Amino acid sequence: MTPLRLIPLMLAGFAILTMTGNALAEDWPQWLGPRRDGVWRESGIVDRFPTNGLKGAWRTPVAGGYSAPAVAGGRVIITDRLATTNLVAPAGPLDRSKVPGRERVTCLQEDTGKVLWTHDYDCPYDLAYPSGPRAMPQIDDDRVYTLGSDGHLLCLKLATGKVLWQHHFPSGYGIPTQLWGVASTPLIDSHRLICQVGGAGQSTVAFDKHTGRELWRSLDAKEPGYSSPILIQSAGVPQLIVWDTAAISSLNPETGKTYWSEPFPTKLGHAIATPRFVDGRLFITSFFDGSLMLQLDPQRPAASQLWRRKGKNENRPDSLHGLMSTPFVVDGYIYGVCGHGELRCLKADTGDQVWQTLATTTRDGKPTRWATAFLTRHADRFFLWNDQGELILAKLTPAGFEELSRTQLLEPTSQAGNRAVVWSNPAFANGHVLLRNDRELIRVDLRRDR
């Protein structure tokens, strides 16, 4: 009999062998993909979208939420929230009215969209933008890890949805849920599941991923950040990079010991985009507080400030005031979306602006507060998934923005300010892209030879 824990790996291997043509299939099991860097490495992908449009492999109804789907071993995991009231049109960005509802984890078959199992639990919200979960699920071997907007951390069996262990951060750690809910996707490193929790001495907590037992806690921040931690290799050692509402810090992932910490307090806790580590440098950007570039010491775990840029305010930004979209650093240049929808190119050495365009995020060419697009790199181009439900294929170089193709795939259903938006990251897996709004999850074929 085949051990249950080997089934997902066998399914993944089967997917690789049966992929059309010579393209190597690749799952998308965690935040920003297999290497947590937002790069899609499959081959055999379209150079331009077909004139007759992209083909939807399937679409499945879902409820409210901002979380991206996770894909591995022939399975798709999505989280959402079942509510008795309309939560996609909040009273305001700071409104914390209490609303009843249940968060839900759903497992689907990747090739058909068939629902295989669901698990839901009571979860009243008292947070702003109460549509649903933010943090992306993670598939690891035969288990699934999810983190809900009110701090419900669950470990479930991939095959059945059975809960193996769980924590609730507000009740277990005494920290109220932050204004916009828990959004930081945990990081799996070896046997550790590392989470932003918040509070004195416990801003970051590591759990044994098998048992849920706490392994260590570290850092001080009144509230956790919304940003997801990353693991880098620098100065000859692995460094856990955590950006919370007080600072960006480097920890020993085995013990939680702090290697170094650079203060970067953020207004309203706007530590959202994932830090970028490239060529010995670490970059972060915030809507209210601008950007920071750190130079990491190659000899020992340490960092120094290379440059920091901040405009007069978020309406008059300097360099980059990013909101939630994770930027890219490529060949000495930074590409990222500023707080009013401006896709910008900056010099990585100084933060000086090279060019900007609003063509990727706004249809009238006017700056729009919180307009955004999520960037995924593929070979020498980028897929940009904007908050109006459009998928754009483009080249980004120091010479400018070159659009190759664009297509509308989903209707924006959540409300932000006075406009409807789709604020969920895509997942690129096995020749397809998976996208969600508050009504449906779709799988769209991006293979060149179909």
Residue, then its C-alpha position, 0 to 999 in steps of 0.5 A: m500500500t502506498p503511504l498517504r504522505l507520498i500521494p501528493l508527491m506522486l501526483a506532482g510527478f505524474a503532472i510533470l510527465t503528462m504536461t503537454g510538450n516539453a514544458l516542465a510543470e511547476d506547482w505554486p504551493q506557497w506565497l509567491g511560488p515555489r521559491r517565494d520570489g514571484v518568478w514563474r519558471e515554466s517553459g512553453i508559455v504563450d508569448r502573446f494572448p490569442t486573438n480569440g481570448l484565453k481559454g478558461a479550463w474551469r471556474t468554481p464558485v467561492a465566497g469573499g476573500y483576498s487570499a491567493p490559491a495554493v497549488a500542489g500535487g494535483r490539488v488547489i486550496i483556497t480560503d474564503r468567508l461565508a457571511t450573512t451580510n454583504l462584506v465586499a462593500p465596507a462602510g469605510p477603510l477604518d470601519r471595524s463593525k462586528v459581523p458574523g460569519r464562518e471562514r472556510v478552507t476548500c480543496l479542489q481537484e486541479d484539472t477539473g475544479k471539482v470540490l473534494w472537501t471543505h472545512d469551515y469554522d465560526c469566525p466573527y470579524d471586527l476588522a476593516y475590509p471584512s470580505g475574507p481571509r488574506a494570507m495564502p494557504q500553503i501545501d507542504d507534503d501531505r499537509v495544508y496550513t492556513l491562517g485566517s484574518d482573525g488569527h486562526l492558524l490551522c494544519l489540515k490533512l491534504a487528503t481529507g481536510k481533517v484538522l491536525w492542530q490549530h492555534h488562535f493568536p488573539s486568545g493564545y497570545g493576547i494580541p488583538t487582531q490588527l485593523w485590516g486583519v491577519a495577512s502575513t503568510p507564514l513561512i515553512d523552513s525545515h520543520r518550522l512554521i514561522c508566523q507574525v503574531g505581534g506583541a512584546g517578545q513575540s512579534t514572530v513565533a516559530f511552531d513545529k509544523h508537525t505538532g503545532r508546538e511552539l519552538w521560539r518567539s522573538l522581536d517586539a512590535k505592538e502589532p504584527g506586520y502584514s508583510s510575509p517573511i522570507l528566508i535568505q542566504s547571506a554572510g554564509v548563514p540562512q537569515l530569516i527576514v521579518w518586516d513588522t510594524a516596528a522594524i525590518s529584522s534578521l533572525n536566526p531561523e533555528t533559534g529566533k535570535t536577532y542578527w540585526s534590526e533596522p527601525f522602520p516604523t510604519k504609519l497605520g502598520h503599512a508593512i505589507a509588500t514582501p521584502r526583496f533580496v537581490d545581489g546582497r541588498l534588501f529592499i522594502t517599500s511602504f505606502f506612507d513611509g517610502s522606501l528603504m534599501l539596505q546593504l547586507d554585510p557579506q562577512r557577518p550577519a549585519a546590515s547598513q542603510l544604503w539609501r532611504r527615500k520618502g516624499k512629503n506625504e503619500n500624495r506626493p511620493d518620492s521614489l516608491h511608496g508601494l502599497m501591497s504589490t511586491p516589487f522586483v529588482v532586476d539588473g540594477y533596477i527596481y520595478g514596482v507600483c506606487g500608491h496611486g497606481e504608478l508603475r515605476c522604474l527606479k535605479a536600485d543604487t539610488g532610488d532615483q526614478v527612471w520612468q513611470t506609467l499608469a497604463t497598467t492600473t488605471r483606464d483613464g490615465k489618472p492617478t488613483r489612490w490604492a490602484t495596484a497590479f501584482l507582478t510575476r516575472h516569467a523569462d524576459r517579461f512580466f505578467l501583471w494582474n491588475d486590480q481591475g481583473e485584467l491580465i497583462l503581458a509586458k516587458l519592463t526594462p530601463a527603456g520603458f514599459e512595453e505592453l505585449s497583450r492584455t485581457q479581461l478575466l475577472e470582474p472586480t467585486s471588492q470595494a476600495g474607496n469609490r472603485a471596485v477591485v480585485w485584491s488577490n495575487p495570482a497563482f501560476a502552476n502547470g501551464h495555467v494561471l489561477l485567479r479569484n475574486d469574491r464570487e469565483l475561482i478560475r483556472v486559465d490555460l497559458r500554454r503555447d501548445r494547447 
